[in-house]
Amino acid sequence: MELLKERIRRDGRVYPGGVLKVDSFLNHQMDVKLFGEIGREFQRRFARCDVNRILTIEASGIGIACITAQFFDCPVVFAKKSRTRNISPDVYCARVESFTHGNVSDVLVSREFLGPRDRVLLIDDFLANGAALRGLASLVSQAGAELVGAGVVIEKAFQPGGDALRAQGMRIEALARVKSMSEAGGIEFAD
């Protein structure tokens, strides 16, 4: 998606430790017009999958998932990273390690929002090591639902997550695949 790649080139910043900072338009301040184009592209790529539920993980994926869901005319469910007082005690649970935060969380989805009749599309902002998508896929499996694939805005193709998940049979559509990045050399895309 050239529009997205151009935005990453213009506004993305590379920091030590493999961090691509895109918070000015993707995951802190959100460019809703860009999100609309992202959602339209995910709908185009997964149009024949009969998606009836989108699943993401809090917090950065929620905005993208909500805009995308408008194109599929379906609800969004987000996995919570902590048990709150208002969540049902009857939940699906998976452990997820965060590359960005450097911690492990139990992510939870109430059983009332995900079940065997669902055809689920996973949506997330980044794919690096694949832990978030693995955790979300586990929730889908626990629910007896069907995973149709995953849409990610930016994949760090130089990290192992995407290749490993694809090797396990997960369909992944990444809108921008970063081949390499460095503070000095900038960002190079895989395709």
C-alpha angles and dihedrals in degrees: 000000000000096000090059094044091052091050091050091049091049103040106016119103127201118220132184117280097042096292119153107194112208098151094125090073112005119035111013106019107028126213099212094189089056089046088056090057090046091051092048090051093050089050090051092050095046098032096122096048099085092230111193099167135035118205125196138156127247133292122001096033096055099081094047092046093050094052091044091050090061089065092050094040091227139116127267122228119192126201110235120224094213137031111253129193093253098053118098115253087230102083144145110238136196133172115238129186114212117219091196098046098033094225142101123242137182106234118206138199123182112243090231091069101048127044149144095288093058126107101200132204115193116217127191139157098231139023115196115136094000099238095128093050091045090052093047091047088053090055090051091050093048088053092052088238126140119253109215095180148287130273116202126181097211127017120193093217091187090066121075103242102089096044092047094050093046089050087055089055102261115145108227125185112192117187094203122021113197110211096184140346138185138164091247101036101039124213127327120191125219095220 
